[in-house]
């Protein structure tokens, strides 16, 4: 007579559930690893905690960033032609947004807040003029350095903030400390070390 061992069906069921759970965990871990490596460019690791690449934004925000990049250049052209920064009323309207301009020392903010949707993003153009007493900045023209025709080098940045309808329109000196995110097309290379 042959002896048959009967495994309770509860034991088989537990084994199947644990195997399936382990498979799900492995699949999720693999997905996250592949997703992060596919989305991140080699330079994305060089971003500061308050920076984000425009490529990671949703389509509408990417379009807004492109539009604001053009507007920044238009504002700089006005400054070059007239010798002063335009006030917010002279800026081309931005559908669904209200412009304000504030200044403190060598820093200028152009703030676009959403009109009507408090949850929509606000956008901030920050321009820093050089101190006239400082030596000329040798930085090359790039995403964060723009040179006016007279040789003046401006430090510029585009920032965004969620729930823009709740943003206080006052001057923002350090956007990174106020919940703003700097949007870049590529990581900013580190400043070269000064030679002694």
C-alpha positions, 0 to 999 in steps of 0.5 A, spaced: 500 500 500 502 506 498 502 512 502 499 519 500 501 525 503 496 530 503 498 538 503 492 542 506 490 547 500 491 552 505 498 551 505 498 551 497 494 557 497 499 561 502 505 559 497 502 562 491 500 568 494 507 569 497 510 567 490 505 572 487 507 578 492 514 577 491 513 577 483 510 584 484 515 587 488 520 585 483 516 587 477 515 594 481 522 595 483 525 593 476 520 598 473 522 604 478 529 602 476 528 602 468 524 608 469 529 613 473 534 611 468 531 612 462 528 619 464 534 622 467 540 624 463 547 624 466 547 631 468 540 631 472 544 628 478 547 635 478 541 639 479 540 642 486 534 640 490 530 646 487 531 645 480 528 641 475 529 640 467 524 643 463 523 636 459 520 633 466 514 638 466 508 637 463 506 639 456 503 645 458 508 647 462 514 646 457 510 650 452 509 656 458 517 655 459 518 656 452 514 662 451 517 665 457 524 664 455 522 668 449 519 674 453 525 674 457 529 676 451 524 681 449 524 684 456 532 685 455 531 688 448 526 693 451 532 694 457 537 695 451 533 700 447 530 704 452 536 704 458 531 701 463 526 695 465 519 696 462 514 696 467 509 690 468 504 694 464 508 694 458 509 687 457 505 683 452 499 680 455 499 673 457 492 669 457 490 667 463 495 671 467 496 677 471 503 681 470 507 684 476 514 687 476 518 689 483 525 691 484 530 691 490 537 693 488 540 690 482 534 684 482 528 685 478 522 680 478 517 679 473 511 675 476 506 672 472 500 669 477 494 665 474 488 669 474 482 665 476 485 658 478 488 658 484 491 651 483 495 653 477 502 655 476 505 661 477 511 663 473 517 668 475 522 671 471 528 673 475 533 678 473 540 680 476 544 686 474 551 687 475 554 692 481 557 697 476 563 697 481 564 690 480 569 687 474 566 685 468 563 678 469 567 673 464 561 668 464 559 666 457 552 667 454 548 661 456 541 659 459 543 663 466 547 669 463 545 673 458 549 679 455 546 686 453 549 689 447 553 694 451 556 688 454 552 688 461 552 681 463 545 679 466 544 673 471 537 670 469 532 665 471 525 662 470 522 659 476 515 656 477 511 655 483 504 650 484 498 654 487 500 660 483 494 663 485 496 664 492 502 667 491 504 673 494 506 678 489 511 682 493 518 681 491 522 674 492 529 675 493 531 668 494 526 663 490 529 657 492 527 658 499 520 660 498 518 654 495 519 656 487 522 651 483 528 653 478 526 650 471 532 649 466 533 646 459 540 643 462 544 642 468 548 649 469 555 647 469 559 648 476 563 655 476 570 654 474 575 654 480 579 661 481 586 660 479 591 663 485 
